[in-house]
Amino acid sequence: MYTTKIKSLFIALLLSITGTAQDDLLNELDNETKNTKQFDLPAFKAIQIGNLQSTKIAEKGDLYLIVAHRFGSIKDGIDEFFGLDQANTKIQLLYSFWDGIQLSLSRDSFEKTYSGTAKISIIKQSNRFPVNLVGYASTDINSEIKTANYPELRFSDRMSHSVQLLASRRFSKKLSLQLAPIYVRQNLQDINFTKARNHNQFLMGIGGRLKVSKRMSINLDYAYNFSKDKNSVYKNPLTLGIDIETGGHVFQLLFSNARGTNDSAFLTKAQGDWSKGDISFGFNVVRVF
């Protein structure tokens, strides 16, 4: 009887020690997890929200082919087949040579524009930082301008530049939002359209993505131009679209009041008026190799 009691006490003591050790081990693992930086999933699936750049950056070694079409205004009706008789096309090649850095070259038929862009990841959303921060810059060259119209035209006059800071947050599995302070420099302006000389323009872009199914999301982006003259013919760009993911492709179907797809054009030269139905249908086809 005495021996049985000794064995019982020994087993109870052993179980107590083992349980304490397990608790200590679990607490240690939990503390290590808390001290380890854990990155959240990307806020956006595509390089662009619609027209506005997103914080997504191509993975190192990925080559993207992006074909963007913007048709004419749907308000012209059946005579212009709701804008489908007219089209601007941009073809863009984008590559990431290093982690967190992507470069691209493109040609847009809107003003026969050649563009170069760079996008750099600054910091990613994680359990230690609440947002993704990405720097983006672009240079656009308008090759459509004729020296016959501008006898003293210099090459630099053809150029426009943009610098953007993209800040996004993935709030849930379905919802992501983004803010983007933007600076645009236009070296040459037609004051018949701008109504005032404002070569340096400051905008605030906003955008969002709402996932509605496994392979589909609704996207929206808008930019408010603080520098635009109140009499300017240009409008603030607003784009509404749908993303459809199919394997290595992303199809972006959208409606926008901007027909240009290069940065300086869609940000500062949108002429459509949503309130009057003066908007254009378009799409982006994104293929990753």
One Martini backbone bead per residue (centre of mass of N, CA, C, O) as a GRO file, in nm:
protein
  289
    1MET     BB    1   0.058   0.062  -0.022
    2TYR     BB    2   0.302   0.254   0.006
    3THR     BB    3   0.418   0.202  -0.278
    4THR     BB    4   0.173   0.305  -0.437
    5LYS     BB    5   0.188   0.601  -0.334
    6ILE     BB    6   0.468   0.662  -0.445
    7LYS     BB    7   0.398   0.616  -0.743
    8SER     BB    8   0.174   0.828  -0.765
    9LEU     BB    9   0.348   1.074  -0.690
   10PHE     BB   10   0.556   1.041  -0.915
   11ILE     BB   11   0.358   1.065  -1.157
   12ALA     BB   12   0.245   1.346  -1.083
   13LEU     BB   13   0.518   1.494  -1.092
   14LEU     BB   14   0.585   1.424  -1.387
   15LEU     BB   15   0.335   1.555  -1.515
   16SER     BB   16   0.389   1.839  -1.408
   17ILE     BB   17   0.663   1.883  -1.544
   18THR     BB   18   0.571   1.827  -1.835
   19GLY     BB   19   0.352   2.048  -1.848
   20THR     BB   20   0.542   2.286  -1.791
   21ALA     BB   21   0.729   2.240  -2.032
   22GLN     BB   22   0.513   2.271  -2.248
   23ASP     BB   23   0.431   2.559  -2.174
   24ASP     BB   24   0.710   2.685  -2.214
   25LEU     BB   25   0.737   2.605  -2.514
   26LEU     BB   26   0.483   2.751  -2.618
   27ASN     BB   27   0.564   3.033  -2.521
   28GLU     BB   28   0.827   3.048  -2.682
   29LEU     BB   29   0.700   3.015  -2.964
   30ASP     BB   30   0.509   3.259  -2.941
   31ASN     BB   31   0.733   3.474  -2.906
   32GLU     BB   32   0.882   3.415  -3.171
   33THR     BB   33   0.643   3.484  -3.357
   34LYS     BB   34   0.612   3.782  -3.262
   35ASN     BB   35   0.930   3.850  -3.341
   36THR     BB   36   0.840   3.777  -3.626
   37LYS     BB   37   0.824   3.871  -3.944
   38GLN     BB   38   0.497   3.903  -4.103
   39PHE     BB   39   0.365   3.878  -4.415
   40ASP     BB   40   0.133   3.987  -4.612
   41LEU     BB   41  -0.062   3.983  -4.855
   42PRO     BB   42  -0.121   4.123  -5.127
   43ALA     BB   43  -0.334   4.385  -5.214
   44PHE     BB   44  -0.267   4.312  -5.522
   45LYS     BB   45  -0.277   4.131  -5.838
   46ALA     BB   46  -0.210   4.386  -6.002
   47ILE     BB   47  -0.019   4.642  -6.127
   48GLN     BB   48  -0.306   4.760  -6.173
   49ILE     BB   49  -0.609   4.876  -6.094
   50GLY     BB   50  -0.642   5.037  -6.380
   51ASN     BB   51  -0.459   5.305  -6.416
   52LEU     BB   52  -0.350   5.290  -6.149
   53GLN     BB   53  -0.107   5.214  -5.958
   54SER     BB   54   0.013   4.959  -5.773
   55THR     BB   55   0.197   4.774  -5.517
   56LYS     BB   56   0.268   4.579  -5.720
   57ILE     BB   57   0.547   4.355  -5.785
   58ALA     BB   58   0.751   4.195  -5.961
   59GLU     BB   59   0.911   3.921  -5.973
   60LYS     BB   60   1.199   3.786  -5.993
   61GLY     BB   61   1.216   3.715  -6.348
   62ASP     BB   62   0.966   3.854  -6.445
   63LEU     BB   63   0.758   3.871  -6.742
   64TYR     BB   64   0.567   4.132  -6.887
   65LEU     BB   65   0.264   4.154  -7.083
   66ILE     BB   66   0.100   4.460  -7.186
   67VAL     BB   67  -0.234   4.517  -7.309
   68ALA     BB   68  -0.386   4.830  -7.402
   69HIS     BB   69  -0.728   4.944  -7.433
   70ARG     BB   70  -0.890   5.244  -7.578
   71PHE     BB   71  -1.183   5.366  -7.650
   72GLY     BB   72  -1.430   5.537  -7.733
   73SER     BB   73  -1.705   5.701  -7.681
   74ILE     BB   74  -2.031   5.592  -7.593
   75LYS     BB   75  -2.200   5.858  -7.673
   76ASP     BB   76  -2.185   5.812  -7.998
   77GLY     BB   77  -2.288   5.540  -8.048
   78ILE     BB   78  -2.360   5.355  -8.333
   79ASP     BB   79  -2.181   5.519  -8.532
   80GLU     BB   80  -1.921   5.418  -8.331
   81PHE     BB   81  -1.987   5.163  -8.175
   82PHE     BB   82  -1.941   5.276  -7.884
   83GLY     BB   83  -1.613   5.330  -7.968
   84LEU     BB   84  -1.493   5.073  -8.136
   85ASP     BB   85  -1.380   5.242  -8.390
   86GLN     BB   86  -1.191   5.329  -8.161
   87ALA     BB   87  -0.826   5.328  -8.073
   88ASN     BB   88  -0.604   5.275  -7.807
   89THR     BB   89  -0.257   5.152  -7.781
   90LYS     BB   90  -0.067   4.951  -7.546
   91ILE     BB   91   0.276   4.837  -7.519
   92GLN     BB   92   0.423   4.634  -7.253
   93LEU     BB   93   0.739   4.588  -7.091
   94LEU     BB   94   0.816   4.387  -6.795
   95TYR     BB   95   1.087   4.381  -6.544
   96SER     BB   96   1.271   4.182  -6.292
   97PHE     BB   97   1.602   4.190  -6.169
   98TRP     BB   98   1.508   4.258  -5.872
   99ASP     BB   99   1.413   4.270  -5.568
  100GLY     BB  100   1.167   4.522  -5.564
  101ILE     BB  101   1.225   4.568  -5.887
  102GLN     BB  102   1.088   4.754  -6.170
  103LEU     BB  103   1.080   4.762  -6.532
  104SER     BB  104   0.976   4.974  -6.821
  105LEU     BB  105   0.838   4.957  -7.161
  106SER     BB  106   0.653   5.180  -7.394
  107ARG     BB  107   0.367   5.212  -7.636
  108ASP     BB  108   0.146   5.482  -7.717
  109SER     BB  109  -0.096   5.602  -7.939
  110PHE     BB  110  -0.121   5.827  -7.750
  111GLU     BB  111   0.075   6.060  -7.881
  112LYS     BB  112   0.301   5.871  -7.943
  113THR     BB  113   0.409   5.720  -7.669
  114TYR     BB  114   0.701   5.700  -7.477
  115SER     BB  115   0.796   5.476  -7.200
  116GLY     BB  116   0.937   5.492  -6.863
  117THR     BB  117   0.972   5.273  -6.571
  118ALA     BB  118   0.971   5.270  -6.199
  119LYS     BB  119   0.964   5.023  -5.924
  120ILE     BB  120   0.978   5.045  -5.555
  121SER     BB  121   1.027   4.881  -5.266
  122ILE     BB  122   1.014   4.979  -4.924
  123ILE     BB  123   0.755   4.836  -4.777
  124LYS     BB  124   0.579   4.586  -4.604
  125GLN     BB  125   0.317   4.436  -4.496
  126SER     BB  126   0.281   4.365  -4.139
  127ASN     BB  127   0.308   4.301  -3.796
  128ARG     BB  128   0.495   4.590  -3.797
  129PHE     BB  129   0.339   4.708  -4.061
  130PRO     BB  130   0.041   4.855  -4.204
  131VAL     BB  131   0.190   4.903  -4.492
  132ASN     BB  132   0.247   4.966  -4.825
  133LEU     BB  133   0.554   5.086  -4.985
  134VAL     BB  134   0.584   5.270  -5.302
  135GLY     BB  135   0.789   5.364  -5.568
  136TYR     BB  136   0.718   5.589  -5.854
  137ALA     BB  137   0.831   5.630  -6.203
  138SER     BB  138   0.797   5.851  -6.499
  139THR     BB  139   0.854   5.872  -6.865
  140ASP     BB  140   0.729   6.084  -7.128
  141ILE     BB  141   0.713   6.074  -7.499
  142ASN     BB  142   0.607   6.301  -7.738
  143SER     BB  143   0.596   6.220  -8.097
  144GLU     BB  144   0.356   6.407  -8.225
  145ILE     BB  145   0.497   6.656  -8.225
  146LYS     BB  146   0.540   6.936  -8.435
  147THR     BB  147   0.774   7.152  -8.564
  148ALA     BB  148   0.576   7.322  -8.737
  149ASN     BB  149   0.419   7.423  -8.469
  150TYR     BB  150   0.722   7.415  -8.316
  151PRO     BB  151   1.009   7.562  -8.410
  152GLU     BB  152   1.144   7.560  -8.094
  153LEU     BB  153   1.166   7.270  -8.045
  154ARG     BB  154   1.248   7.050  -7.792
  155PHE     BB  155   1.299   6.748  -7.659
  156SER     BB  156   1.208   6.825  -7.365
  157ASP     BB  157   0.913   6.914  -7.453
  158ARG     BB  158   0.811   6.605  -7.484
  159MET     BB  159   0.823   6.584  -7.172
  160SER     BB  160   0.708   6.375  -6.899
  161HIS     BB  161   0.653   6.352  -6.538
  162SER     BB  162   0.644   6.108  -6.261
  163VAL     BB  163   0.568   6.097  -5.901
  164GLN     BB  164   0.512   5.823  -5.663
  165LEU     BB  165   0.326   5.734  -5.362
  166LEU     BB  166   0.247   5.411  -5.250
  167ALA     BB  167  -0.036   5.331  -5.026
  168SER     BB  168  -0.123   5.016  -4.883
  169ARG     BB  169  -0.408   4.802  -4.766
  170ARG     BB  170  -0.494   4.494  -4.624
  171PHE     BB  171  -0.791   4.438  -4.449
  172SER     BB  172  -0.869   4.177  -4.617
  173LYS     BB  173  -0.950   3.925  -4.834
  174LYS     BB  174  -1.130   4.157  -5.003
  175LEU     BB  175  -0.991   4.434  -4.892
  176SER     BB  176  -0.836   4.715  -5.070
  177LEU     BB  177  -0.629   5.013  -5.018
  178GLN     BB  178  -0.530   5.343  -5.171
  179LEU     BB  179  -0.266   5.586  -5.166
  180ALA     BB  180  -0.148   5.875  -5.398
  181PRO     BB  181   0.091   6.080  -5.421
  182ILE     BB  182   0.130   6.330  -5.693
  183TYR     BB  183   0.373   6.418  -5.951
  184VAL     BB  184   0.358   6.649  -6.235
  185ARG     BB  185   0.555   6.708  -6.536
  186GLN     BB  186   0.505   6.962  -6.790
  187ASN     BB  187   0.680   7.113  -7.047
  188LEU     BB  188   0.420   7.108  -7.242
  189GLN     BB  189   0.147   7.338  -7.319
  190ASP     BB  190  -0.204   7.389  -7.391
  191ILE     BB  191  -0.394   7.669  -7.311
  192ASN     BB  192  -0.660   7.585  -7.457
  193PHE     BB  193  -0.692   7.358  -7.226
  194THR     BB  194  -0.569   7.459  -6.942
  195LYS     BB  195  -0.586   7.800  -6.918
  196ALA     BB  196  -0.300   7.744  -6.777
  197ARG     BB  197   0.009   7.756  -6.624
  198ASN     BB  198   0.089   7.405  -6.502
  199HIS     BB  199   0.357   7.220  -6.499
  200ASN     BB  200   0.302   7.177  -6.192
  201GLN     BB  201   0.147   6.886  -6.049
  202PHE     BB  202  -0.099   6.797  -5.795
  203LEU     BB  203  -0.200   6.478  -5.660
  204MET     BB  204  -0.470   6.251  -5.548
  205GLY     BB  205  -0.478   5.911  -5.509
  206ILE     BB  206  -0.732   5.653  -5.536
  207GLY     BB  207  -0.795   5.304  -5.430
  208GLY     BB  208  -0.959   4.975  -5.505
  209ARG     BB  209  -1.039   4.633  -5.379
  210LEU     BB  210  -1.308   4.389  -5.446
  211LYS     BB  211  -1.373   4.074  -5.364
  212VAL     BB  212  -1.629   3.842  -5.518
  213SER     BB  213  -1.429   3.606  -5.596
  214LYS     BB  214  -1.180   3.393  -5.664
  215ARG     BB  215  -1.143   3.554  -5.981
  216MET     BB  216  -1.287   3.831  -5.875
  217SER     BB  217  -1.291   4.197  -5.912
  218ILE     BB  218  -1.348   4.528  -5.789
  219ASN     BB  219  -1.242   4.840  -5.932
  220LEU     BB  220  -1.096   5.166  -5.818
  221ASP     BB  221  -1.001   5.497  -5.957
  222TYR     BB  222  -0.866   5.824  -5.840
  223ALA     BB  223  -0.787   6.180  -5.928
  224TYR     BB  224  -0.691   6.478  -5.769
  225ASN     BB  225  -0.645   6.810  -5.901
  226PHE     BB  226  -0.498   7.091  -5.749
  227SER     BB  227  -0.379   7.250  -6.030
  228LYS     BB  228  -0.633   7.286  -6.179
  229ASP     BB  229  -0.811   7.471  -6.371
  230LYS     BB  230  -1.147   7.558  -6.370
  231ASN     BB  231  -1.135   7.593  -6.710
  232SER     BB  232  -1.055   7.331  -6.781
  233VAL     BB  233  -1.108   7.052  -6.996
  234TYR     BB  234  -1.009   6.884  -6.779
  235LYS     BB  235  -1.030   6.591  -6.581
  236ASN     BB  236  -1.080   6.379  -6.338
  237PRO     BB  237  -0.980   6.059  -6.298
  238LEU     BB  238  -1.208   5.776  -6.366
  239THR     BB  239  -1.209   5.421  -6.266
  240LEU     BB  240  -1.393   5.122  -6.364
  241GLY     BB  241  -1.352   4.768  -6.270
  242ILE     BB  242  -1.254   4.427  -6.376
  243ASP     BB  243  -1.114   4.133  -6.248
  244ILE     BB  244  -0.968   3.844  -6.429
  245GLU     BB  245  -0.857   3.526  -6.341
  246THR     BB  246  -0.635   3.313  -6.570
  247GLY     BB  247  -0.383   3.207  -6.454
  248GLY     BB  248  -0.141   3.392  -6.635
  249HIS     BB  249  -0.391   3.580  -6.646
  250VAL     BB  250  -0.515   3.928  -6.666
  251PHE     BB  251  -0.833   4.074  -6.680
  252GLN     BB  252  -0.918   4.420  -6.758
  253LEU     BB  253  -1.224   4.572  -6.716
  254LEU     BB  254  -1.319   4.911  -6.831
  255PHE     BB  255  -1.413   5.246  -6.718
  256SER     BB  256  -1.332   5.574  -6.864
  257ASN     BB  257  -1.229   5.931  -6.899
  258ALA     BB  258  -0.959   5.800  -7.013
  259ARG     BB  259  -0.748   5.729  -7.302
  260GLY     BB  260  -0.496   5.732  -7.173
  261THR     BB  261  -0.216   5.523  -7.021
  262ASN     BB  262  -0.023   5.707  -6.951
  263ASP     BB  263   0.038   5.892  -6.681
  264SER     BB  264   0.016   6.192  -6.778
  265ALA     BB  265  -0.246   6.150  -6.942
  266PHE     BB  266  -0.457   6.030  -6.736
  267LEU     BB  267  -0.406   6.249  -6.508
  268THR     BB  268  -0.420   6.538  -6.714
  269LYS     BB  269  -0.614   6.432  -6.999
  270ALA     BB  270  -0.901   6.408  -6.914
  271GLN     BB  271  -1.231   6.456  -7.095
  272GLY     BB  272  -1.437   6.305  -6.961
  273ASP     BB  273  -1.796   6.278  -6.856
  274TRP     BB  274  -1.978   6.096  -6.645
  275SER     BB  275  -2.251   6.270  -6.629
  276LYS     BB  276  -2.262   6.240  -6.975
  277GLY     BB  277  -2.138   5.957  -7.079
  278ASP     BB  278  -1.816   6.033  -7.123
  279ILE     BB  279  -1.700   5.724  -7.188
  280SER     BB  280  -1.468   5.443  -7.184
  281PHE     BB  281  -1.381   5.150  -7.308
  282GLY     BB  282  -1.165   4.885  -7.167
  283PHE     BB  283  -0.840   4.703  -7.160
  284ASN     BB  284  -0.634   4.462  -6.983
  285VAL     BB  285  -0.356   4.249  -7.072
  286VAL     BB  286  -0.196   4.004  -6.860
  287ARG     BB  287   0.130   3.850  -6.904
  288VAL     BB  288   0.316   3.585  -6.756
  289PHE     BB  289   0.669   3.448  -6.780
   0.00000   0.00000   0.00000
